[in-house]
Amino acid sequence: MIEDILFGLGFVAVIEGLVLALAPQHLKRALAVISSLPPERLRLMALILIALGVALIALVRR
């Protein structure tokens, strides 16, 4: 269990590092767009991403 959590955190760090290294300007623009969204829209996006993540994990762990 803990190995899976550490693997997931490491994987996220690699992906985020790649985005920062390969496309820093795109990331800045995306963050500017995200910061201009109202809190309700951000919350909805977060809930959708959580649901998709949980579904993906359930599918893989089946």
C-alpha positions as CSV (number, residue, x, y, z in Angstrom):
1,M,0.0,0.0,0.0
2,I,2.6,2.5,1.0
3,E,4.7,1.5,-2.0
4,D,1.8,2.4,-4.3
5,I,1.4,5.8,-2.6
6,L,5.1,6.6,-3.0
7,F,5.1,5.4,-6.6
8,G,2.1,7.7,-7.3
9,L,3.8,10.7,-5.7
10,G,7.0,10.0,-7.6
11,F,5.2,9.7,-10.9
12,V,3.4,13.0,-10.3
13,A,6.7,14.7,-9.5
14,V,8.2,13.3,-12.8
15,I,5.3,14.5,-14.9
16,E,5.2,18.0,-13.2
17,G,9.0,18.2,-13.7
18,L,8.7,17.4,-17.4
19,V,6.0,20.0,-17.9
20,L,8.2,22.6,-16.1
21,A,11.3,21.6,-18.1
22,L,9.7,21.3,-21.5
23,A,6.9,23.9,-21.6
24,P,7.3,26.5,-18.9
25,Q,5.5,29.3,-20.9
26,H,2.5,27.0,-21.6
27,L,2.3,26.2,-17.9
28,K,2.4,29.9,-17.0
29,R,-0.4,30.6,-19.4
30,A,-2.5,27.7,-18.1
31,L,-2.0,28.8,-14.5
32,A,-3.1,32.4,-15.5
33,V,-6.3,31.0,-17.0
34,I,-6.9,28.7,-14.0
35,S,-6.4,31.6,-11.6
36,S,-9.0,33.7,-13.4
37,L,-11.7,31.1,-13.0
38,P,-14.3,31.5,-10.3
39,P,-14.0,29.2,-7.2
40,E,-17.2,27.3,-8.1
41,R,-15.7,26.3,-11.5
42,L,-12.4,25.3,-9.9
43,R,-14.2,23.2,-7.4
44,L,-16.3,21.4,-10.1
45,M,-13.1,20.8,-12.1
46,A,-11.4,19.3,-9.1
47,L,-14.3,17.0,-8.3
48,I,-14.4,15.8,-11.9
49,L,-10.7,15.1,-11.8
50,I,-11.0,13.3,-8.5
51,A,-13.8,11.1,-9.9
52,L,-11.8,10.3,-13.0
53,G,-8.8,9.4,-10.9
54,V,-10.7,7.2,-8.6
55,A,-12.4,5.5,-11.6
56,L,-9.0,4.9,-13.3
57,I,-7.5,3.5,-10.1
58,A,-10.5,1.2,-9.7
59,L,-10.2,0.0,-13.3
60,V,-6.4,-0.7,-12.9
61,R,-6.8,-2.4,-9.6
62,R,-9.6,-4.8,-10.8
